[in-house]
Amino acid sequence: MPTSRSGRSDRLRSFDPTRVASLESADWVAYYQRRWLRLVDALARLYGFVSGVAEHDVRLAAVHRCRAMEISDRWVAQGRHRDSPLIALERAALVRSYAALHAAIRR
């Protein structure tokens, strides 16, 4: 894929921001409705669209991201304590999400 002088992929500058906004909006609707499976689907659609890979290839990343969001909600509900073990669990879920996304894009 061609890159600009800054080294960034031209694909990052050629995506449809209206479509991305629509996909991201669907993520947040599912999140606020606490529809976790719908959120995973919405995240997979978003990740697939912006990364240019099939949704099924980024689904694991979406699962881990959804899990991190659910853990974050529990942390907030439990009082947002800085020493909560939920913080490490959320971080681990986010790291797994980004690693899975990275792996899917590099295939």
N, C-alpha and C positions, 0 to 999 in steps of 0.2 A: 504494500500500500504506500502511495506517495506520502512524503512528509513535507511540512513547511520548513522554512529556515530555522524555526525554533525547535525543530525535531518532533513536533506534535503531528499526529496523523491528520491528514486532510479530512478524514471521515468525521472527526470531532467538530469540524466547522461546517459540515454539510448536512447534519441531521435536521429533522423537521421539529422545531421547538414546540409547535402547536400540538403535534402528536405526542411528544414527550410529556408535555404538560397534562394532556388528557390521560395518559397512562399513569403518571404520578398522582393525579387526582383520584383515579380509581384505587390506587394503593391506600391513600389516606381515608377514603370512604370505607373501605374494608377494615382498615385499622380501627377507626372510631366506632364502627359497628361491632368490633371484636369478632369478625368473621375470619378466623385465622386461615382456613383453607382457601378462602377467596383471596386473602392477602398474599398467600404464597403464589397463587395463580397470577395475581396482578403484578407482583414483583418479578416473576419470571417473564411476563410479557414485556415489562419495562427493561429489564436487564437484557433480554434477547434483542429488543429493538435497538437500544443504544449501543450494544456491543456487536451487532450484526451476526449473531449466532442463533441457533434454534433454541426455542424456549426450554425444551427438555434438557438441553445442555447446561442451562443456568438454573435449573430448578433446585438443585442442591444448595446453591448460593442463596436462593430465595427462602428455602426452608430455614437455613441458619439465621438469616436476617430476621425473619418472622419470629424465630425463637428469641433472638436478642431483644426484640421489641416487647415481647411478652414478659421476659425477665425484667426489663426496665420498668414496665408497668407494676410488677410485683414490688420492685424496689421502692417506687414512689408510694405505693399503697402501704408499705411497711414503715414509712417515715423518712426515707432518703438518708439513711445512716451511712456515714462515710466508711465505716468498718464492716459494712454488710458483705457477707460472702456472695451475695447476688451480683456485686460489681464484677468480681472475677469471672463469674459465669457468663455475664453479658459480654464482657470483653472477649472471652473465649469463643462465644457464638459469633461475634462480629469478625474475629480473626478467621474462623472457619468459613464464614460467608465470603470474605474477600479472597481467601485462598481458593475457594471453589470457583468463584467468578474468574479469577486470574487464570486458573487451569482451563476453564471452559473457553476462554478467549484465545489462549495460546495453542489450543488443539488444531 
